[in-house]
Every structure is written in structure tokens, then in C-alpha cells.
Amino acid sequence: MSAATAAVAVEALSLTLGVFRLKKLSFALARGGILVILGPNGSGKSVTLETIAGFHRPDGGCVLFGGRDVTALPPERRRVGFVVQNFGLFPHLSVAQNVAIGRRAASAAMAHDARLPAHGDPQALLSYFGIAHLAERAPGGLSPGEKQRVALARAVASTPDLFLFDEPFSALDSGTRDQLRQELKSFLRALAIPAIFVTHDHDDALALADTMIMLRDGAVAQSGSAAEIFRKPANSFVARFVGVQNILPGQLIAQSDGVFTLAVGERTLRAAGPPNAVNPGASLLLAIRAEDVTLSRAGIASEPPGAVNRLQGRVVGSRTIGPLVAVQIDCGFALKAYLLAPQWQAMKLGPDAPVMAAVAPNAIHLMNE
Amino acid sequence: MTVDAVANRAGSIKSRWRTRGAPSRPGTLYLLCWFCGSVLLAFLVIPLVALATHQSAQNLGEVAGMADVRAAIALSLEGAFLSATLAALAGVPLAYGLARTRFPGKGMVAALIDLPLAVPHTVAGIALLMVFGRQGIFGEPLQTLVGLRFWGTLAGIVVAMLFVSAPYTVNAARIGFEAVDPRLEQIARTLGLGPWRTFLRITLPLAWHSIMTGVTLTYARSISEFGAVVILVYYPMTAPVMIYELFLRFGLEQAAGAAVLLLIVSLALFVLLRALAQRGTPAPGNR
């Protein structure tokens, strides 16, 4: 996808804004896709979004909407729909007035954009989003789900080329978040307007992303599909951020037929490994997701020997996390495993009990740094 | 009113009186707070009540019949109106600038705005005399160039009133603007509203209540100003100067009559302005 054909493209964007810096940031988004920008606080996610919306003039680089350079345009001429935390409805206007305010600003030609539901007519938009009965209500008393619909209707009324979401769910409880994510995704699919969604929440990213970029200190740490970034993080920073619990330093001993043999402490592990060859003796990091570690009582072999890495160890402790139990094991090095709570209880293992951990070679992801 | 409505109303009154975060039975702390508070409230209210009840209707009518008293009150209202208008015209932009921009020395500017509140008003009057007086920095050239005089004129009264009361408008408006989430302004921009329309449609309505509260305070402070006005402009007399003059020449009785008249007029205007401030706020219960 070239910058000219992409729905949205950011090219070598540089910006210094107080403590935030964007360092030659580049990415592109296909028409109708959802791009999730994931990153910790201070990584420059919001600043990136605000620069795309037109609130900051970049020091260098450009922003293209469908090949059109908008870098020099003020926000009101960019046609972006901006949705923020708590949805940012205007508290002094009714729902209908909130939706109508942008339409009045848009030109008559824009308001009859045939791509959009109801052609930008506020009343029809309210019906499209199922909020016609709320038209005269003040935004303050609405539920989060209703607010989201009003925010979307308001943005659509101004006929945007692009949606920008800046952590709209971050103040909501997890149940509501999940429901609103699903709803947002289906609306975005139906509208076929591309969207950039900024978050630091894994669940947001996994639920919404067609493609994803991971931001670190104003630069792209990794880009790809959500599955790629979660299963095959590029480095230990990304791995930690996407919730890889076990990151172990190891040394490559040998490789043959795409199987890598590594020394981790006193132990030897086999990994399916990266496709690119690495010299023996090289230091690598092993990323193992805690849910990929299976446990059994010592002495019971549930898998045929040789198919998996089997590690004899001892239970250090356990901790309940929602429906899961995080079990800390010492098998020469510290290893964490996630089990469903009933499975763990059935194993009847207390602290210091011997335990057998198993990790499939293809569940071990190798990283250079 | 139905029985249910009455019950609801009783319930809402009851819930209004419930102390926040405290058990329904008031503790010793709250009783003590209210005891001390009552002393202060009484101290604030009793003198005004005493003043108002001391007057016979006949005496009041007599004072109201005096043309110079009526003229003085009218002059006070006019001066305060102009002072509040000027404070709003210049102070609201200043407040928005302070709320939305960051620059070195911003703390200094904020302190400068508060300065007139700390200066004794007679001192302010003397300082203003140096600038707007006959030989003042502005007073002299403005008189010779455009014939604008600040001594013995309404213009002088307004200048004195504005100096001591403008900080209320600037500070209240600034707090009001700071409370408007910049994100709302950003959203308005993305919806296609330019900076001016965003300010007029979003920012100003949301800050309206605070601005009007500030303007009301400026207005009230302007009406009550004595010290700065009396030094810069003794004649024509505003109501406070007139009351002082009556007190010196005829004693308490005459002065008190004019004082009650001024009290009635300014309270009425205060209530009116507060109602106006409320009207501009978002519909109830949606913040």
C-alpha cells in the first residue's frame, strides 16, 4: 500500500511538544480498516492522533488523506471524526443539537455525501444509530452506550474521511467496555470509514485491530496484525507490553531443520524459532506466554517425551487473577503459568510441591533484544 | 399536587439536608461547624437588618424624594454598569488568554491582576490621580487631545470603579474557562467549526455562569466603591460619597435613609444579575 492509495498515511512525522516527541513516524491505513495504536503512557499515542486531526503543526513529515496532503490544513477543514474519553459530548446542548452542530458547519455538498448513512440528515442519523428517542435529552444523563452512539452520530454528521478514537473507553468498567467495543466495531464495519484507535488496553487492541502499531517513545516499535504482535513481539519491550509473562535470556547452542536448541540457565529448551538464521553462541531472549505453559503433577507424563520441553520444578506460589490462577514455578529459572482456577484446584499443589511444566517448542518465540 | 408528588417533594427536601459522606445523625463536628458558622452569618446579616428596620417608611419616602440622593444612586448604577461592561469586554479575553496559553511569567500576570484587591482603596485613588488627574500621564494628554476629562466626570468614576473591581471578572472568567475541557473545543474544530465559532458556540456558553458571576461581583463592588472614587472624583457624588456627605452634614438619621435606599437598589440588582447568570447555564442536571 503506497501513501497515495492509502486512506490515511503518515510519513516521517516529526514533532517535539514538551516532553513528547515523535521521531519520523510513518504508517498507512487501508480504506475501511481499523488501525490500533498501542503504547504505554507517554509513548506519543495521543499526540500522534492530535497531529493527524490538525492540532499540532509537525516539525517535519506529512499527513495524507487518500493521497491529499492535509498537513497544512486546520482541523475544521480536515474532515475527521474525533471521539475521546467519555465521548466528549457538549453538555450544554441536547442530543439533537450535538448531532446537528457539525452538520451546520459542513457545506451543503458535504452534507449530502452519498457514501454516508442518511446523507448527513441529523434526524435520519439519530434513527440510524437508534437514538431518535433521546433527541431532546441532555447528554449528562445518558448511559455510556448511548453516549457512544451520539458521539458517532455527531461525527458522521460532519461527513468524516477518517475516525480518530483517543481511548474512549478508558473510564468504563470492563463489562461495559466489552459491549461498547463490539458495538463500535460493527458500526465502523457498516460505515466503512477508516479509523485509528489509540489505546493502552490489550483487549481494545485485540477486539478492534485489523492492523496494529506499537509505539515506543514516539517511534514505531512494531507493526503488523494484532495476532503477530501478540504472538511474535519484536523485542522484549513489546513482549512485556502485550503481556508476555516469561522473558528468559538464553544462548543458542545449535539449530537444525528449523529447530533451535537453547541453553537457559542449567536447562536446555527447544524452540521452533525465527525463520532467520542466528549464529550459534548468540544471546537471545525467549518469550513464553504464561497461558502456553501447562502444568502436571510431577511423575505424570501427559505428553509423549520429546514432543515438548519438559521442566521439572517446584511451586513457589499462586495468585488468583479473575478466572485464572497465576502459578509461579522455580525450575532453575522463574517461570509463570496461567491455569483455569478449577484445573489448579484439582491438582492440589501447595507451595514447594514438585511440579512438571511443559512448553511446546512453537510456543517459544525468540527475540534478539 | 398529588399525594405521591407531595411525598416525593418531602423526600427530596429530606435528602437535600443529608450531610455528604456522614451518617444521617449529625456528629459533634458538624454541630460545632454550624454553631461557629451561625455566629458569622448573624454577624453578617444583623447590621443590614438593623439598618433596614430602623427606618420608618415616612423617613425613607422623604429621602427618596430628595433629587440629589436619587441622582447619586442613578450615577452609581450608571458608573457600575459601565465599569462592569468594560471589565467584561477587556477581562473576558484576558481570562481566556490566561486559561488557554502558557508562557513564562504567567504567574506574575495573575498576581498583577490580583494586585488591586490588595491595595487600600484610598491608595488606589491617589495612584489613579497620578495617571488620570489634571497633570496625570493619561489625564493631561487625553484632555488636550480629545477633551476627555477624568476629574469631576463620570469617566473618572468609572476609572476608579474599574480599577478596584475588574479583578473579580478576570478571575471568575478564568476559572470558568479553565473548567471547559479543551477536548470539547478540539472536537468542535474537527466537526468543522472554526476557532471563533468554537469559542462562541462551545467555550463561551460553558463558561457563561462563571463569567456572569464575575461580572456581577464587579458590578456590586463598583456600586459600593468609596475610597478610590472619593479621591479621584468628589463631585458629582456617587451614592456612597453622598451617604458620607449626609453623615457629616446632617448626622446618622439622614445618612441611614439614603443608605437603606442604596441597599434596596443594589440588592435588587444583585438578585437580577444572579438570575441572569443562572439562565445562561446549561439545562439543569446535565453536567
Interface residues (C-beta under 8 A of the other chain):
Chain A: E50 A53 G54 F55 P74 P75 E76 R77 R78 R79 V80 G81 F82 V84 Q85 G88 F90 P91 H92 S94 I101 G102 A105 A106 A138 P139 G140 G141 R154 A155 A157 S158 P160 L164
Chain B: D181 R183 L184 Q186 I187 A188 R189 T190 L191 G192 L193 G194 R197 R201 I202 P205 L206 T281 P282 A283 G285 N286 R287
